[in-house]
Amino acid sequence: MLRIEDITYAVEGRPLFEGASATIPEGHKVGLVGRNGTGKTTLFRLIRGELTLEGGEIALPSRARIGGVAQEVPGSEVSLLDTVLAADTERAALMAESETAADGARIAEVQTRLADIDAWSAEARAATILKGLGFTDAEQAMPCSAFSGGWRMRVALAAVLFAAPDLLLLDEPTNYLDLEGALWLESYLAKYPHTVIVISHDRGLLNRAVGHILHLEDRKLALYQGGYDTFAQTRAARLAVAEAEARKQAARKAHLQSFVDRFRYKASKARQAQSRLKMIAKMQTITSPQEAALRAFTFPEPEELSPPIVAMEGAAVGYDGRAVLDRLSLRIDQDDRIALLGRNGEGKSTLSKLLAGKLQPLKGRVTVASKLRVGYFAQHQLDELRPEETPLDHLRRSRPDEMPGRHRTRLAGFGLQAAQVETVVGRLSGGQKARLSLLLATLDAPHLLILDEPTNHLDMESREALVEALTAYTGAVVLVSHDMHLLSLVADRLWLVKDGRVASFEDDLEAYRRLLLSGDGAEKAAKPVKPAPKPQVSREDRLALKSEARRCEARVEKLSQMRDKLAAKLADPALYEDHRVGELETWNRKYAEVMEGLDRAEALWMAAMERLERAGA
């Protein structure tokens, strides 16, 4: 059992924990969530004893082993498999001793202990973990020095999973995994035999791999039962209750204060006024825990191009004359939302670079619209930002003719506020760098936006904001991500990149997840992508259909705003006082009328969208 009792800790005078407490029973799988900067990683360091508490206590069983992922596995000449095997230090020590021990009794003790810890199956277990994280049998025999930093992080993760500590602490473990590796990790953690605490903004992992959510907010810890969606619903209900109570208290205080203001200087009412002042003073303030404003992204809208915007026929792409992908016959229209599936190394990034114009085809034909603009975001671009320059400097270089006020407006539209726009990039957080890179990628209002793992450094609220922005975006999107929540909400087409081909995956993401976890071949549900032409519709008819759809959508949005205003009015406690019964009936009737109109408007909008889709517009 992990017991966190009344802990207090501050960094440079800023308190991160004040009287925070939580108890996590043995064997629980817990997701640690909270806004960036609230102290989640600091809590891990406190649990490991790397930092000293200012007050309170963190207690674990005396012999409990705590494990976490090292920052990076050194680039040694030791093979991946041997690196992982060495992580179980007890087994390694016993294996070494078994070769040198001479005392019969000690040899028996060593052999008994090796049997107890199942030492003889260790290589098979380590190989299974490495394979689940994306390493082939051949790669497992290669030295660590043959792999980049991101792949070495996978080795570090494999090592700690193999060591199987009593308390496993994982900080954003999916950041260096592809979708397949992330899904494997979810399944592995759900079956892990000991206690797990994982910091993650991956909604899928927090729903499927953990049974509790530990929420860090306002320097306190609160443990919720269930996955992230259950936590979000429970928390939303609690916030709603707190908001209502805060409004009631504010109204009560205002009522008492108005009496005091009117009568405090009248001798006949002075005592009553003083009594009400005491009542106000004794009221324990109920805070109204407003969620921070959604840090939205604002993507500029491109003009419409005639379809298709990209078409390939028999194309191949690769490096140094050697094809990675071949026989590509693909079509992308401006309204497409495409997710690329497939393990790392199969060619998703290579296809993305071909679409972005960063690689030229080795053969075949790739045709793009004459005015096509492409925006491209990939993780390595964060390293290409100039660390000594501010976000403002980056925009001045990209848009030298724009006024500084316009630069600041653009940055604010991507959640970079006044203090951050004049901070050098080297001191920005990973999420802030990602926002700046996304801004630079979309600066020219691209018709095609290619995003390669855009969420790695974004917190939960920022991921939801990105979903909203991509949903509203009027260009095409090609998306590579291990975040199934993002893929499920944004993508409407799935392409599987495997064995040098690109095929359309005909089922949904949940079916893809089941296929991967069952070990079945995802290619069974994949069919070659055929660039079948969409129905020919005149430009005038297409514009008319789109105009109708936009009018219907605007009507839905207007009625939704009216509904929200009426709902807020009906939430006012004062409306339910006896003398306002007639007014309440009026507002209820208006609300019912708006809801009826909203239902009709949504039906008309859906019908317009269906006509638009049938027309291939």
Secondary structure, 3 states (H helix, E strand, C coil): CEEEEEEEEEECCEEEEEEEEEEECCCCEEEEECCCCCCHHHHHHHHHCCCCCCEEEEECCCCCCEEECCCCCCCCCCEHHHHHHCCCHHHHHHHHHHHHCCCHHHHHHHHHHHHHCCHHHHHHHHHHHHHHCCCCHHHHCCEHHHCCHHHHHHHHHHHHHHHCCCEEEEECHHHHCCHHHHHHHHHHHHHCCCEEEEECCCHHHHHHCCCEEEEEECCEEEEEECCHHHHHHHHHHHHHHHHHHHHHHHHHHHHHHHHHHHHCCCCCCHHHHHHHHHHHHHCCCCCCCCCCCCCCCCCCCCCCCCCCCEEEEEEEEEECCEEEEEEECCEECCCCEEEEECCCCCCHHHHHHHHCCCCCCCEEEEEECCCCCEEEECCHHHHHCCCCCCHHHHHHHHCCCCCHHHHHHHHHCCCCCHHHHCCCHHHCCHHHHHHHHHHHHCCCCCCEEEEECCCCCCCHHHHHHHHHHHHHCCCEEEEECCCHHHHHHHCCEEEEEECCEEEEECCCHHHHHHHHHHCCCHHHHEEECCCCCCCCCCHHHHHHHHHHHHHHHHHHHHHHHHHHHHHHHHCCHHHHCHHHHHHHHHHHHHHHHHHHHHHHHHHHHHHHHHHHHHCCC
